[in-house]
């Protein structure tokens, strides 16, 4: 787990396979050269979606990655 500034190091050093990006203001990958699967889930203050739905989606993505043996 880390912030946007940590993505490059996480991918290179921790061999992550999946990035679940919860930044509400995200407009794309924090590390453009990333090879990891990118899952954007906006949890910002101005989200058009109900927050509980977005939280469940984020949790489901992490569980799916775990069950598939991926690093997230």
ABEGO torsion letter per residue (X at the ends): XBBAAAAAAAAAAAGBABBBBABAABAEBABAABABBBBBBBABAABABBAAAAAAAAAAAAAAAAAAGBBX
